[in-house]
Each structure stands twice: as structure tokens, then as C-alpha cells.
Amino acid sequence: MKILPVPLIREADAYTIANEPIANIDLMERAATACCTWLKNKIAPDQKLVVFCGSGNNGGDGLAIARLMQKSGFTVEVHTLTSPEKMSESCKINYQRLQECSISKSINLSSNEKLPAIDSRDVVIDAILGSGLTRQADGFTASIIHHINVSGALIVAIDVPSGLFCDTTTQNTPGHLVIHADYTLTFAPPKIAFFFPENDPFVGNWQLLDIGISQSFIQAAKVQNFMPEVSEIASLLKKRNKFAHKGVFGHALIIAGATGKMGAAVLSAKACLRSGTGLVTVHVPKSGVTILQTTFAEAMLSIDPNEDYYSEAPNLSGYSAIAIGPGIGSSAQTTNALKIMIQHAKIPVLFDADAINILAENKTWIGFVPKGSIFTPHPKEFERLVGKSSNNFDRNHQQRDFSVRYQCYVVLKGAHTAITTPDGRCFFNSTGNPGMATGGSGDVLTGIIAGLMAQAYSSLESCILGVYLHGLAGDLALNKQGYEALIASDIISNLGKSFRSVYGKF
């Protein structure tokens, strides 16, 4: 799925209206109907809806929602922030329709009036500003936003929380007031602001509603941001031939582990084999031999001459994928061995954890990394690699720039893991949950991506598939374990279900 900036979303709406064809007021009705379907499944029949509406199309959505919910038997109270003559055409039509349906309570607010009381059991519908915001909310509008935020009521924003900028960061404007929604009912395609952590307090749990925006327009739109859907993930998976054998599915080399951190090697290797690669060899120091042989019988070993850590680059020939970093440490010998490995690598390499930290201390080496290689940092590792950023929008630009400069792929791990490409595109992941914020989860991801690379998936395919399947396995594990009890091994245990779930979409 493409992620469109606001100007293109406006064009998509206009194209849909002109070419479906459908009147703007009817498209608004479609959006309101979709929101009402969600609301009726979420809130109790005895909860009062308090709807705040601005003067534009977002306000028109709110007025239509109020009318439809009133007709469905809900108690609805509407507050408009402007007089009807100042409303957009479609908003004005919905205002007139509302007056004709005996709404419970409808008030045109003004700045010299006392703000309406909101009970903590009420459900507030925010339809004030929408996605067309060009300047921060101020004056009377800002006071309404503050009043809603401190009410203690459940807040549902329509399309975009009022006050939130969609294509840039909100935090860099001091004193900027934004609705703190519990839920945001947004219309496909999603807005890029929803994928960054600083906006989470505003957006809350966002739900993507399909209101029939023209797919032909979206398909033709030139964008740089994407959110892969399960159908797109399913289309990437390769079906297995009946007569296939282990040699067909590649041989992965994982360089991982040091004394005290051998679990990283075990987790990566298990995840690698669980992702479908035919063979996996783990390069470990001598102290890891017994651990690997007893905990993971299916793995083959390449044994480092050092007792405690990685000190010598193994022969890289014969491997179809190479991953390095989980738990290797950053000793002088390990650092030198990584440098030699880079010099000898002829295929893309996956760099994770300590390998990234070493490269962050030796940035001139990055230019010698094979093209198409993959970096899988968490935010702190990424900061060491490229430097600090003022916000996550800026960090996303840094990530793209790094991918373009070094012709590599960066998998920046987080709630919506972002994958950037050598041509500057970015793919935001939609699976995963906070229970996966646990030691070893990243080692598992490294193994999955390496396993896919070994099977001749491209670097981009391996990243997109690996991140999605990893997150989905975590979601499946969550159903049994809950957030607190979920551990990295649970993700591996659910990889099979993750694959089967996606294959079910074929």
C-alpha cells in the first residue's frame, strides 16, 4: 500500500469524485458510514457522543457521523466551532441535514461562551481540523482542543487528530496543541505521521478505513513511502517444488556469539533455519561449541580459534548468505576480523548489533561493504552509525540518505520498523507488538532475514518478508503469552504459523 502526502490525498479525492463519479457529499457520506460502523462495534449504546466539528470537510464528516449515530439510537450532542455561512459547501449540507433529524443537542459555539461540559464516560468525536492543517491551532480552536484533552473522555479523531501535521513533525512547534486521541479513524491511504513514535500520544490506535478512493489514481501516484499489506507479502513468497532438496534452499553463514552471549548465536541460527534455508552454519568461538551442539542439533559449526570471541574471518566461499553481529562483542581482534571479512565478502552481508557498533567506530569501512548489504540497527545503534537527529522525521531522512549513499538497505527496528532502500524508498511494517521489546528479538530477526537471503530472495524481499513475518510471529505469540511473558524463543516457535497465515492469502 502506498502512503500518500496530503497534497496527493487531496488529488486522489478529487480524482475519485470526478472519475467514479461520485459527488463530494456522497463520498463524505461513505466516510461517515464507515466510521459509524466502527463506532457501533466499539462503544456502549448508553454512552453519549459529543461531536466537535470545524468548518471544512472534516467537520462535514463529523456532522454526518452525528446524524447517522442519532438515527441508530445513540444520544448525540454536536458542537460546531463556526457559523453555517462559514462552512464548506459539503459541510453546510450536512449541517442542514442534521437540523432536520431532531438531533439531541446542537450548539454553535463562540469564543465568549462557557465551554461545554464533557463527562468522562462520554465519547468525544474530534472532527475539527482534519488533514489540511497549514498552521498550528490557536485561539478558540486551541482552547477547545485543550478542553477535550483534559476531559477524561474517550476521544476518537476522524481522519487525523486536530492539530497534527501529517507530512512533517508536530513536536518542533513550541506550545502546539494537538488532540490526544485514543483512536484515529483514518481513510486509506494512511498518513506518514502515524508511523513515528512522537505522534503516538496524539494518534493512539489508528484504524484504516477503506472509503473507495480511486485505486487507479493511487497505483499511478509516484511516492516514496509504502506499507506492505498481507496480500503483497503473500505474493513475494516462493512456492516449493515437490522434488526440491536442501541444496536448493541455500546455505547461510551466521557469525555470532561470544562467551556470555552465546544465546544470540542460538536464537539467530534457529530463526534462520525456521525461515526455510536448507543449511545453516554458525561461526562461534570455542566456548560456544558445546552450547550450539546441545541446544541446536540441526546447525553446523565453523569454529573460531579463539576461546571466547570472534577473532578470525572464516572462508566465505560456498555460502549464499552471510550475517554477522549478534553477541560478538567489540574486542580489537573481533574488530579486525570484521574488517577482513568485509574485504573478502563477494555477496551482500547482513550487519547487526555489535557489527554495526564496530562500523560506527570505523565509518570509513562502510564504503567497502558489498552493495545490497543490510543493516538492522535499533535506534541507539543507528544513532551511533549516523549521528543524532532532532526528531523521527529527520531520522527517517538520515536513514534514506544512508541507504542511498552506501547503496544498502537499513532496517530500523521499532513499532513500525522502517526499511529504506538504495533508491530512497521507505517501507513501514504493520505487524508486531510491544511484547517483542525483549532481549533476543533482534537476533531472531537477523536469522530470519539471513535465511531468506540464503534462499535467493533479493535483499529488499528478504527485508520486507523477514520484518513482516517476524512481527506476525510475535503477534501470534502474544495471543498465548501476553505482553509481559513473551520472549524471543516464542517468536521462533510461531514462525511456522506466521508462514502458514501468509500462505493462506494465496
C-alpha positions as CSV (number, residue, x, y, z in Angstrom):
1,M,0.0,0.0,0.0
2,K,1.3,3.4,-0.9
3,I,1.5,6.2,1.7
4,L,0.5,9.5,0.1
5,P,1.4,13.0,1.3
6,V,-1.6,15.3,1.9
7,P,-1.5,17.1,-1.5
8,L,-1.7,13.8,-3.3
9,I,-4.5,12.7,-0.9
10,R,-6.4,15.8,-2.0
11,E,-5.8,15.0,-5.6
12,A,-6.9,11.4,-5.0
13,D,-10.2,12.6,-3.5
14,A,-10.8,15.0,-6.4
15,Y,-10.0,12.3,-9.0
16,T,-12.4,9.8,-7.3
17,I,-15.1,12.4,-7.3
18,A,-14.6,13.2,-11.0
19,N,-14.0,9.7,-12.3
20,E,-16.1,7.3,-10.2
21,P,-18.0,9.6,-10.5
22,I,-19.4,10.5,-7.1
23,A,-20.5,13.8,-5.6
24,N,-18.3,15.1,-2.8
25,I,-21.2,15.0,-0.4
26,D,-21.8,11.3,-1.2
27,L,-18.1,10.5,-0.7
28,M,-18.4,12.2,2.7
29,E,-21.4,10.0,3.5
30,R,-19.4,7.0,2.6
31,A,-16.7,8.0,5.0
32,A,-19.1,8.8,7.8
33,T,-20.8,5.4,7.3
34,A,-17.5,3.6,7.6
35,C,-16.8,5.5,10.8
36,C,-20.2,4.7,12.3
37,T,-19.8,1.0,11.6
38,W,-16.6,1.1,13.6
39,L,-18.1,3.2,16.4
40,K,-21.2,1.0,16.8
41,N,-19.0,-2.0,17.4
42,K,-16.8,-0.2,19.9
43,I,-18.9,1.9,22.2
44,A,-21.8,1.1,24.5
45,P,-25.4,2.1,23.4
46,D,-25.8,4.2,26.6
47,Q,-22.6,6.3,26.0
48,K,-23.2,9.8,24.8
49,L,-21.4,11.0,21.7
50,V,-20.1,14.6,21.9
51,V,-19.1,15.7,18.4
52,F,-16.9,18.8,17.8
53,C,-17.0,20.0,14.2
54,G,-14.9,22.5,12.3
55,S,-15.9,24.4,9.1
56,G,-14.2,22.2,6.5
57,N,-14.8,18.7,5.1
58,N,-13.6,17.1,8.4
59,G,-16.3,19.0,10.1
60,G,-18.7,17.7,7.5
61,D,-17.6,14.2,8.3
62,G,-18.4,14.8,11.9
63,L,-21.8,16.2,11.2
64,A,-22.7,13.2,9.0
65,I,-21.5,10.8,11.8
66,A,-23.6,12.6,14.3
67,R,-26.7,12.3,12.1
68,L,-26.1,8.6,11.4
69,M,-25.4,7.7,15.0
70,Q,-28.5,9.6,16.1
71,K,-30.6,7.6,13.7
72,S,-29.0,4.4,15.1
73,G,-30.4,5.2,18.5
74,F,-27.3,6.9,20.2
75,T,-27.5,10.1,22.2
76,V,-25.6,12.7,20.3
77,E,-24.5,16.2,21.2
78,V,-23.0,18.4,18.5
79,H,-20.9,21.5,18.8
80,T,-19.9,23.5,15.7
81,L,-17.0,25.9,16.0
82,T,-18.3,28.2,13.3
83,S,-21.5,29.6,11.9
84,P,-23.1,27.7,8.9
85,E,-22.2,30.5,6.4
86,K,-18.5,30.0,7.0
87,M,-18.7,26.2,6.4
88,S,-17.5,24.5,3.2
89,E,-20.3,23.5,0.8
90,S,-20.5,19.9,1.8
91,C,-20.1,20.7,5.5
92,K,-23.0,23.2,5.2
93,I,-25.2,20.5,3.5
94,N,-24.5,18.1,6.4
95,Y,-25.3,20.8,8.9
96,Q,-28.7,21.4,7.2
97,R,-29.3,17.6,7.2
98,L,-28.5,17.4,10.9
99,Q,-31.0,20.1,11.8
100,E,-33.7,18.1,10.0
101,C,-33.2,14.9,12.1
102,S,-34.1,16.2,15.6
103,I,-30.5,15.8,17.0
104,S,-30.4,15.5,20.8
105,K,-28.4,18.8,21.1
106,S,-26.8,21.1,18.6
107,I,-24.9,24.2,19.6
108,N,-22.9,26.7,17.6
109,L,-20.0,27.6,20.0
110,S,-18.4,31.0,20.2
111,S,-15.3,32.2,22.0
112,N,-17.3,34.2,24.5
113,E,-19.3,31.2,25.7
114,K,-18.5,28.8,28.5
115,L,-17.1,25.6,27.1
116,P,-19.5,22.6,27.1
117,A,-19.2,20.1,29.9
118,I,-17.8,16.7,28.9
119,D,-18.4,13.7,31.2
120,S,-15.6,11.2,31.5
121,R,-18.0,8.4,30.3
122,D,-18.8,10.3,27.1
123,V,-17.2,9.6,23.7
124,V,-15.8,12.7,22.1
125,I,-15.6,12.8,18.3
126,D,-12.9,15.1,17.0
127,A,-13.8,16.5,13.6
128,I,-12.4,19.9,13.9
129,L,-9.4,20.4,11.6
130,G,-8.5,17.2,9.7
131,S,-5.5,16.7,7.4
132,G,-5.5,20.1,5.7
133,L,-3.7,21.9,8.6
134,T,-1.3,24.6,7.4
135,R,-0.6,26.3,10.7
136,Q,-0.8,25.4,14.4
137,A,-4.1,25.6,16.2
138,D,-4.5,28.8,18.2
139,G,-7.1,30.9,19.9
140,F,-10.6,29.5,20.4
141,T,-9.7,26.3,18.5
142,A,-6.7,25.7,20.7
143,S,-8.9,26.2,23.8
144,I,-11.4,23.6,22.6
145,I,-8.6,21.1,21.9
146,H,-7.2,21.6,25.4
147,H,-10.7,21.3,26.9
148,I,-11.2,17.9,25.1
149,N,-7.8,16.6,26.1
150,V,-8.4,17.2,29.8
151,S,-12.0,15.8,29.8
152,G,-11.0,12.2,30.6
153,A,-13.5,11.0,27.9
154,L,-12.7,8.5,25.2
155,I,-11.5,10.5,22.2
156,V,-12.0,9.3,18.6
157,A,-10.3,11.5,15.9
158,I,-11.7,11.5,12.4
159,D,-9.1,11.0,9.7
160,V,-6.4,13.0,11.7
161,P,-6.2,14.3,15.3
162,S,-6.9,18.0,15.1
163,G,-3.7,20.0,15.3
164,L,-1.4,17.2,13.9
165,F,0.6,18.0,10.8
166,C,0.6,14.9,8.5
167,D,3.8,15.4,6.4
168,T,6.1,17.0,9.0
169,T,6.8,16.7,12.7
170,T,4.4,18.4,15.2
171,Q,6.8,18.5,18.2
172,N,9.1,21.1,16.7
173,T,6.5,23.9,17.3
174,P,6.6,25.0,20.9
175,G,3.2,25.1,22.6
176,H,1.5,23.4,19.7
177,L,-1.8,21.9,20.9
178,V,-2.9,18.6,19.3
179,I,-5.8,16.3,20.2
180,H,-4.7,13.3,22.2
181,A,-6.9,10.6,20.6
182,D,-7.4,7.2,21.9
183,Y,-8.4,6.1,18.4
184,T,-8.0,7.7,15.0
185,L,-10.3,6.5,12.2
186,T,-8.3,7.4,9.1
187,F,-9.2,6.9,5.5
188,A,-6.9,4.9,3.2
189,P,-4.2,5.5,2.3
190,P,-2.6,6.2,5.7
191,K,-0.6,9.3,6.6
192,I,3.2,9.1,7.2
193,A,2.9,10.9,10.6
194,F,1.2,7.8,12.0
195,F,4.4,5.8,11.7
196,F,6.6,7.9,14.0
197,P,6.7,7.5,17.8
198,E,6.5,11.2,18.8
199,N,3.0,11.2,17.3
200,D,1.7,8.2,19.2
201,P,0.3,10.2,22.1
202,F,-1.9,12.1,19.5
203,V,-2.9,9.3,17.1
204,G,-3.4,6.5,19.6
205,N,-4.6,3.3,18.0
206,W,-5.3,4.1,14.3
207,Q,-7.8,2.2,12.2
208,L,-7.6,2.3,8.4
209,L,-11.0,2.6,6.7
210,D,-11.5,2.0,3.0
211,I,-13.9,4.5,1.5
212,G,-13.3,3.6,-2.1
213,I,-10.7,6.2,-3.1
214,S,-9.7,5.5,-6.8
215,Q,-7.2,2.7,-7.0
216,S,-6.2,3.7,-10.5
217,F,-5.1,7.1,-9.2
218,I,-3.2,5.5,-6.2
219,Q,-1.5,3.0,-8.5
220,A,-0.3,5.8,-10.8
221,A,0.9,8.0,-8.0
222,K,4.6,8.4,-7.6
223,V,5.5,8.1,-3.9
224,Q,8.5,7.1,-1.8
225,N,6.7,5.6,1.2
226,F,4.8,2.3,1.5
227,M,3.2,0.0,4.0
228,P,3.1,-3.6,2.6
229,E,-0.2,-5.4,3.0
230,V,-0.6,-9.1,3.6
231,S,-1.6,-9.7,0.0
232,E,1.6,-8.1,-1.2
233,I,3.6,-10.1,1.3
234,A,2.0,-13.3,0.1
235,S,2.8,-12.5,-3.5
236,L,6.6,-12.4,-2.6
237,L,6.7,-15.9,-1.1
238,K,8.0,-18.7,-3.3
239,K,6.2,-21.9,-3.6
240,R,8.2,-25.1,-3.1
241,N,8.7,-27.7,-5.8
242,K,7.8,-31.2,-5.0
243,F,11.3,-32.5,-5.8
244,A,13.2,-29.7,-4.1
245,H,16.0,-30.7,-1.7
246,K,18.1,-28.8,0.9
247,G,20.7,-27.7,-1.6
248,V,18.0,-25.7,-3.4
249,F,17.3,-23.5,-0.4
250,G,20.7,-22.2,0.2
251,H,23.4,-22.2,2.9
252,A,23.6,-19.4,5.4
253,L,26.6,-18.4,7.5
254,I,25.9,-16.7,10.8
255,I,28.8,-15.2,12.7
256,A,27.6,-14.7,16.2
257,G,28.2,-15.2,19.9
258,A,30.9,-14.7,22.5
259,T,31.4,-16.1,26.0
260,G,28.4,-15.0,28.0
261,K,26.3,-14.1,24.8
262,M,26.1,-17.5,23.1
263,G,22.3,-17.3,23.3
264,A,22.4,-14.7,20.5
265,A,24.0,-17.3,18.2
266,V,21.5,-19.9,19.1
267,L,18.5,-17.6,18.5
268,S,19.8,-16.4,15.2
269,A,20.6,-19.8,13.9
270,K,17.3,-21.3,15.0
271,A,15.4,-18.5,13.4
272,C,17.5,-18.8,10.2
273,L,16.6,-22.5,9.8
274,R,13.0,-21.9,10.7
275,S,12.8,-19.3,7.9
276,G,13.3,-22.1,5.3
277,T,17.0,-22.1,4.4
278,G,18.4,-25.5,3.6
279,L,21.6,-25.3,5.7
280,V,22.9,-23.1,8.4
281,T,26.5,-22.9,9.6
282,V,27.2,-20.9,12.8
283,H,30.7,-19.4,13.3
284,V,31.3,-19.4,17.0
285,P,34.3,-19.2,19.4
286,K,35.4,-22.5,21.0
287,S,33.4,-21.8,24.1
288,G,30.2,-22.0,22.1
289,V,30.7,-25.4,20.5
290,T,29.1,-27.4,23.3
291,I,26.3,-24.9,23.7
292,L,25.4,-25.0,20.0
293,Q,25.7,-28.7,19.6
294,T,23.5,-29.5,22.5
295,T,20.8,-26.8,22.0
296,F,20.5,-26.8,18.2
297,A,21.4,-30.1,16.7
298,E,20.5,-29.0,13.1
299,A,23.2,-26.4,13.0
300,M,26.7,-27.0,11.5
301,L,29.6,-25.2,13.1
302,S,32.6,-23.2,11.9
303,I,34.8,-22.9,15.0
304,D,36.9,-19.8,15.7
305,P,40.4,-20.4,17.0
306,N,39.7,-18.1,19.9
307,E,38.1,-19.5,23.1
308,D,35.9,-16.5,23.9
309,Y,35.1,-14.4,20.9
310,Y,35.2,-14.0,17.1
311,S,38.8,-13.4,16.0
312,E,39.3,-14.8,12.5
313,A,37.2,-14.4,9.4
314,P,36.1,-17.9,8.1
315,N,36.3,-19.0,4.5
316,L,33.2,-17.3,2.9
317,S,33.0,-19.4,-0.2
318,G,30.1,-21.7,-0.6
319,Y,27.6,-19.6,1.4
320,S,24.6,-18.0,-0.2
321,A,24.0,-15.6,2.7
322,I,26.2,-14.1,5.4
323,A,25.0,-12.4,8.7
324,I,27.3,-11.1,11.4
325,G,27.0,-9.3,14.7
326,P,24.7,-10.8,17.3
327,G,26.6,-11.1,20.6
328,I,30.1,-10.9,19.0
329,G,31.4,-8.1,21.2
330,S,33.8,-5.4,20.1
331,S,37.3,-6.6,21.1
332,A,40.3,-5.5,19.0
333,Q,40.6,-8.9,17.4
334,T,36.9,-9.1,16.6
335,T,37.1,-5.6,15.1
336,N,40.0,-6.7,12.9
337,A,38.2,-9.9,11.9
338,L,35.2,-7.9,10.8
339,K,37.3,-5.7,8.6
340,I,38.9,-8.7,6.9
341,M,35.5,-10.3,6.4
342,I,34.2,-7.2,4.6
343,Q,37.3,-7.2,2.4
344,H,36.6,-10.8,1.3
345,A,32.8,-10.8,1.0
346,K,31.5,-11.1,-2.5
347,I,27.8,-11.1,-1.7
348,P,25.6,-8.8,0.4
349,V,26.2,-9.1,4.1
350,L,23.7,-8.6,6.9
351,F,25.2,-6.5,9.7
352,D,23.5,-6.5,13.1
353,A,24.2,-5.4,16.7
354,D,27.9,-5.4,17.6
355,A,28.9,-5.5,13.9
356,I,27.1,-2.2,13.5
357,N,28.7,-0.7,16.6
358,I,32.1,-1.6,15.3
359,L,31.3,0.0,11.9
360,A,30.1,3.1,13.8
361,E,33.6,3.4,15.3
362,N,35.2,2.8,11.9
363,K,33.0,4.7,9.4
364,T,35.5,4.6,6.6
365,W,35.0,0.9,6.3
366,I,31.3,1.3,5.4
367,G,32.2,2.4,1.8
368,F,33.7,-1.1,1.3
369,V,30.7,-3.0,2.3
370,P,29.2,-5.0,-0.6
371,K,26.4,-3.3,-2.4
372,G,23.0,-4.5,-1.4
373,S,24.1,-5.3,2.1
374,I,21.6,-4.9,5.0
375,F,22.0,-3.1,8.3
376,T,19.5,-3.9,11.1
377,P,20.0,-1.4,13.9
378,H,17.8,-0.5,16.8
379,P,17.5,3.3,17.3
380,K,20.6,3.7,19.5
381,E,22.8,1.7,17.2
382,F,21.5,3.8,14.3
383,E,22.4,7.0,16.2
384,R,25.9,5.7,16.7
385,L,26.1,4.9,13.0
386,V,24.8,8.2,11.5
387,G,24.6,10.7,14.4
388,K,21.7,12.3,16.4
389,S,18.5,13.7,15.0
390,S,16.1,16.2,16.4
391,N,13.0,14.1,15.7
392,N,11.9,10.9,13.9
393,F,11.0,12.6,10.7
394,D,14.6,13.9,10.5
395,R,15.9,10.4,11.5
396,N,13.9,8.9,8.6
397,H,15.7,11.3,6.2
398,Q,19.0,10.3,7.7
399,Q,18.1,6.6,7.2
400,R,17.2,7.2,3.5
401,D,20.4,9.2,2.9
402,F,22.5,6.4,4.4
403,S,20.8,3.8,2.2
404,V,21.3,5.9,-0.9
405,R,24.9,6.9,-0.1
406,Y,26.1,3.3,0.6
407,Q,23.7,1.5,-1.7
408,C,22.4,-0.6,1.1
409,Y,19.2,-1.5,3.0
410,V,18.6,-0.2,6.5
411,V,16.1,-2.0,8.7
412,L,15.5,0.5,11.6
413,K,13.7,-1.6,14.2
414,G,10.7,-0.2,16.2
415,A,7.0,-0.2,16.4
416,H,6.7,0.4,12.7
417,T,10.1,-1.0,11.6
418,A,11.2,1.2,8.6
419,I,13.1,-0.3,5.7
420,T,15.0,2.1,3.4
421,T,16.4,1.2,0.0
422,P,19.3,2.4,-2.2
423,D,16.8,4.4,-4.3
424,G,15.4,6.3,-1.3
425,R,12.1,4.4,-0.8
426,C,10.9,3.5,2.7
427,F,8.6,0.6,3.7
428,F,6.9,0.8,7.1
429,N,5.9,-2.5,8.7
430,S,2.5,-3.1,10.1
431,T,3.0,-6.2,12.3
432,G,4.5,-6.7,15.8
433,N,3.7,-5.5,19.3
434,P,5.3,-4.1,22.5
435,G,5.7,-7.6,23.9
436,M,8.6,-8.1,21.4
437,A,10.6,-5.5,23.2
438,T,12.7,-8.2,24.8
439,G,16.3,-9.4,24.7
440,G,17.0,-11.6,21.6
441,S,14.1,-10.4,19.5
442,G,16.6,-8.6,17.2
443,D,18.8,-11.8,17.0
444,V,15.7,-13.7,15.7
445,L,15.1,-11.1,13.0
446,T,18.7,-11.3,11.9
447,G,18.3,-15.1,11.5
448,I,15.0,-14.8,9.6
449,I,16.3,-12.2,7.1
450,A,19.6,-14.2,6.6
451,G,17.6,-17.4,6.0
452,L,15.5,-15.6,3.3
453,M,18.6,-14.2,1.7
454,A,20.1,-17.7,1.5
455,Q,17.0,-18.8,-0.4
456,A,17.8,-16.3,-3.2
457,Y,15.2,-13.7,-2.1
458,S,16.6,-10.3,-3.0
459,S,17.8,-8.0,-0.2
460,L,14.7,-5.9,-0.4
461,E,12.4,-9.0,-0.5
462,S,14.3,-10.5,2.5
463,C,13.9,-7.3,4.5
464,I,10.2,-6.8,3.8
465,L,9.3,-10.5,4.2
466,G,11.5,-11.0,7.2
467,V,10.3,-8.0,9.2
468,Y,6.6,-8.8,8.4
469,L,6.9,-12.5,9.3
470,H,8.9,-11.7,12.5
471,G,6.2,-9.2,13.6
472,L,3.4,-11.6,12.7
473,A,5.0,-14.4,14.7
474,G,5.2,-12.0,17.6
475,D,1.6,-11.2,17.3
476,L,0.7,-14.9,17.2
477,A,2.9,-15.5,20.3
478,L,1.1,-12.6,22.0
479,N,-2.2,-14.4,21.9
480,K,-0.8,-17.1,24.2
481,Q,1.8,-15.3,26.2
482,G,0.6,-11.7,26.6
483,Y,2.9,-8.7,26.5
484,E,5.0,-9.3,29.7
485,A,5.7,-13.1,29.2
486,L,6.6,-13.0,25.5
487,I,10.3,-13.9,24.9
488,A,12.4,-14.2,21.8
489,S,12.0,-18.0,21.6
490,D,8.3,-17.6,21.4
491,I,8.7,-15.7,18.1
492,I,10.7,-18.6,16.7
493,S,8.1,-21.1,17.9
494,N,5.4,-19.2,16.0
495,L,7.3,-18.7,12.7
496,G,5.6,-21.7,11.2
497,K,2.2,-20.3,12.0
498,S,3.3,-17.0,10.6
499,F,4.3,-18.5,7.2
500,R,1.1,-20.5,7.1
501,S,-1.0,-17.5,7.8
502,V,0.6,-15.6,4.9
503,Y,0.4,-18.6,2.6
504,G,-3.3,-18.7,3.3
505,K,-3.6,-15.5,1.3
506,F,-2.5,-17.1,-1.9
